[in-house]
Every structure is written in structure tokens, then in C-alpha cells.
Amino acid sequence: MQINSGLPEDFNPSAYDMIVVGAGYAGAVCARRLAETVGFRVAVLERRNHIAGNAYDYLDEAGVLVHMYGPHIYHTFSERVHTFLSRFTEWTDYQHKVLANVHGTLMPVPFNHKSLLLAFGEERGEELYAKLVETFGKDVKVPILQLREKNDPDLAEIADYVYENVFLHYTMKQWGQTPDEIDPSVTARVPIFVGDDDRYFPQAPYQGMPAEGYTALFENMLDHDCIDVFCDVDARDIFELTDTTVKVCGNVYGGEVIYTGPLDELFDLDLGALPYRTLDMKFETLDMDQFQPVGTVNYTVSEDFTRITEFKNMTGQEVPGKTTIMKEYSHAYEPGSGQTPYYAILDPDNRKLYESYLERVSHITNFHPVGRLAEYRYYDMDAVTASALNLSDEIIACHA
Ligand code: FAD
């Protein structure tokens, strides 16, 4: 497929039935669906120099396939999402596993039978495990709140250990919070797994990695005669919003607009910036075959970084003698700094601010905000795909 850099001088918005801002999942799914179902001519505008949004991957200098914006593991319960995405890629059978580094010992997360033995020693660990099985049954996820509610000293001991060694410091690093600021309802939901399955998503029926990578998946999805892709184009340079219309290149645009960028940016943050956490990703290529036993290891009690990813362990790629790892450092996002807004900070004030921006575009009937930025929420890849498929259905219904 052809990816253009910049817009041609004679770019004519009215030659397109739909303009999509952003070439991540939200934008690419809508572009493909509208192009192939109702024959829309679609222009996709992307301000980065690549497609695939935050799922973008590429071969680094050592030839290792790395995820530029953090490790992405595909898993879904939705047959519709899986069927749609599977048109554009084969999948590997990768099953994600996470370990926590607790004072140098690597324990499965969510905390399970094996973790108990590692944390408490064989004898005590088996005793505690027997109590868990007796109380809750086997192969179930139990939030630590439920352990505490039983008023049993053994179960409380497990809950306290998991809270302190797996959850607390990790969450403080990730969200920049003090223990007092951590929402008790979030703490209560931290799960342990009563059983031996050490997969991170044991229940997800569809799970794996795209065989040729995420960028290749997006190339296939956007490869359609009716879709033109323009990278290095910031929509804000050609968009202007009024109360009821969107102007593109100075003229009121009559087609549909899919907008997957942040809403506050469209209004120059005039009501205030929507707060996010961002991540500094530090990549290192090492002269060895393998650095750690699994894809991601969380550093739950030590270090400034939250976790280390080793990409070859997730992709299954063979690169003898070399491996690339990545450390994630979390901190507050500063608008206009060039940082990537990763995680929306979802508290009631921020939600209210978002609603105020949303209200300002709600009377523009052909303007459709969708995706993690435009909806100011956390979306997994499958959930954002589902949302984009649903939005596409609505637009198709109006044009069929
Ligand atoms: P994005 O991928 O962010 O795409 C939006 C695009 O719009 C961007 O490319 C942006 O440059 C472009 N854009 C914005 N404004 C403009 C503008 N004005 N003009 C032109 N272009 C613009 N999900 C999983 O399912 N599994 C995982 O393991 C997983 N891991 C993750 C790890 C991290 C560290 C993070 C942060 C997220 C992870 N996710 C994961 C979530 C996943 O990244 C999102 O579901 C997905 O990226 C959302 O797609 P999107 O299209 O909404 O947004």
C-alpha cells in the first residue's frame, strides 16, 4: 500500500466521502469498513510518520521487532472483533505470562499457587493454598477484598502480602500516587488466582500476536482502492470547528469525519488540558539470546521503572545473540511537550472537563469522536475495534 507524506497541494476534501483523523485502530477500522461496505472514498490523516497508532512496531537496528509505544498483547472475547482483524493477519499462539520481581524472586502475576510457595516457602505456602481452595474452590479469581472480608488471619496474611509486594509500590510508580491517594475500590479489586494457571488472560478464547506484527496488520487493513493515507499531517492545520459544522481547508465539509485525536487539542485546551500519565520508554539491545524468562516482568517493590519487556519473548522472533528489552518510566504528561498521552487519569473532575469538550462538538452531526483519546478513556485494542465497528455500523445504516 502507498503511504503519502504530507498532503498534495491540490488536496480536495470534497473528493472524499469521509475524512478519518488518526491511523490507529479506531480510525483504520472505520476507514476499512466504510470503504468496503458502502464504497466511501476515504482520506486518512495521521500526524505521526507512521500508521498503526500506539500499536506501531518496527525492526530496530539489531533486527528485533519492537513495539515503539509499549508492549501490545492481543486478546479478546469477541468473535466479531477476532473475525474482522483475522482478515488482515495470521496469529501466533502466544499466551501472555507476567512475573513480578519481588526482592529478586520472580513470582507469577496474578498471584497464584506457585507465587504462594515462592513467597511463603513450600510448607506454609501449601497450608495457605489449602485454605484458599477450601474457602473459594479451585481455578477462580478472588479479589483481595474478599480475602479480608472472611476475617481469617491466614487469608488476611495473603491479602496483606499481595497488597504490599505486588500492588502498592507498583501502583504508586504507575500513577504517581501516595498510598492515601490510591482509590480503595481499586485496591479491593486486585485479584489472586486460586490455581496453577499462570497465563495473564487465561479465559480469553482468542489470544496471540499478529504473525508479521501490528504494522503489517494495519498495512493490510488500510490497503484498499478507496482509501488514501496521508502521514505527517496534523488535522488541526486544516480543520476549523464551528458550533454545528466542521470546516476542512476553509470550506464546510459535508462528508463524515471520524476523529480519533484528543478533543481538548481541537480547542487549544481553552477549558484546560485533560490530564494523562505518560511513559518514557528506554530501549536497550543486549548481546545475549534471552534476558528474562517471560515477555514482561513487573518490578513491584524496587527500581524506578515499572516493568521490563523483552520483545522476542512475545513475538517468538529468532535473532541469535541479540535481544532488545525496554524499561517503562511513568510520569505526569505535559501538554505541548511532545510527550505521548498514554493513560487518561479518570477521576470525576477530569471526566467533567472531558464532557464539557464533548458538549462543544455534540451539535456537529457529521463529526464522530471515537477511540482512546477522543473518548478520554482506556481501551484495549479489541474494545476499541469493537467500538469502531459499532460506529461504522451506524454510519453505514445512514448511507446504505
Ligand atoms: P491510537 O492508537 O492512539 O491512535 C490515534 C492516532 O491518532 C494516533 O496515531 C495519533 O497520532 C493520531 N492523531 C491524534 N491527533 C491527531 C491529529 N490532530 N491529526 C492527525 N492525527 C492525529 N491494548 C491491548 O489490547 N493489549 C495490550 O497489551 C495493550 N498494551 C498497551 C500498553 C500501553 C503502554 C498502552 C499505553 C496501551 C496499551 N494498549 C493495549 C491499548 C492500545 O494501545 C489502544 O487500545 C489503542 O492504541 C487505541 O487505538 P486508538 O485508535 O484509539 O488510539
Boltz pocket constraint, residues with backbone or C-beta under 6 A from the ligand:
constraints:
  - pocket:
      binder: B
      contacts: [[A, 21], [A, 22], [A, 23], [A, 24], [A, 25], [A, 26], [A, 27], [A, 45], [A, 46], [A, 47], [A, 48], [A, 50], [A, 52], [A, 53], [A, 54], [A, 55], [A, 69], [A, 70], [A, 71], [A, 72], [A, 73], [A, 74], [A, 75], [A, 233], [A, 234], [A, 235], [A, 236], [A, 260], [A, 261], [A, 262], [A, 279], [A, 342], [A, 343], [A, 370], [A, 371], [A, 372], [A, 373], [A, 379], [A, 380], [A, 381], [A, 382], [A, 384]]
      max_distance: 6.0
